[in-house]
Amino acid sequence: MLILQTDLPLRLFARGKVRDSYDLGDRLLMVASDRVSAFDMVMPCGIPGKGKVLNKLSAFWFRKTASLLPNHLECEVDDLEVLGRFMPVKENDPALAFLVGRSMIVKKAQRLPVECVVRGYLSGSAWEEYRRNGVVHFHQMPGGLRESQELPQPLFTPTTKAETGHDEPMNEAELEKLVGQKQARELREKSIEVYQYARRFALTRGFIIADTKMEFGIVDGKLILIDELLTPDSSRFWDVTLYQVGKSQPSFDKQPLRDWLVKTGWNKSPPAPMLSEDIIELTSHRYKEVYRRLTGNELEGE
């Protein structure tokens, strides 16, 4: 069942491009829909199974990285009985059945207005910037680097967290002004630590994590991971066996969808075009394949 809208008899706390959060007092019910966005715009159709992949893969990583840094996950909604601990639920309520597998109960945190991006390889916008002027996000880089090459060390390249439009790059001074020197240092150190851990693990499952972005919040004065973590929406996954330096890599994310949109000639202004069945199926397969290979589990009910 494709889930694009998640209206519930609860107070809506926030609605993003993909996730909808509902207020449960000192907690939130976070629901991952099957909506998909590209070029800062939500498409008119979704990707089957995408919300479940994002939800369950985030939960997988939250648990694996909990020893490095606390996070906002309290529990996954694997059945309606779990949900009944936090809100009134009728037994086997069909109106709420869609929440199973695609939602989690999380701590309510003070969100920091920063996208914490870590890059381990020279790809995407970083490669384009390097080609132009030899710099990646205010970092002067060695000459002679090639597209998709592993960087000498992971780069922390934070951006603003824009409510609408594009996120903007932030230098170290701007980040410190926004969150303070101590917290800026902690964001950088913890972002790189989590990325390095995840990159080592993913290699054992046949994936390179080229880059990723994380979000952080504050609970009881302490830094925690929030939102999603190391999913195909927030990270660039490459197949180890296909990796070749010097060219763009096939990514296990929505890149085929972006490429298809460019080929249609769409001017990236509303309305967004309806996606083809082939692109929907290909994108769905890629998301599910990342989940299967990283976790060793199949996505149930899909």
Secondary structure, 3 states (H helix, E strand, C coil): CCCCCCCCCCCEEEECCCEEEEECCCEEEEEECCCCEECCEECCCCCCCHHHHHHHHHHHHHHHCCCCCCECEEEECCCHHHHCCCCCCCCCCCCCHHHCCCEEEEECCEECCEEEEEEEECCHHHHHHHHHHCEECCEECCCCCCCCCEEEEEEECCEECCCCCCCCECCHHHHHHHHCHHHHHHHHHHHHHHHHHHHHHHHHCCEEEEEEEEEEEEECCEEEEECCCCCCCCEEEEEHHHCCCCCCCCECCCHHHHHHHHHHCCCCCCCCCCCCHHHHHHHHHHHHHHHHHHHCCCCCCC
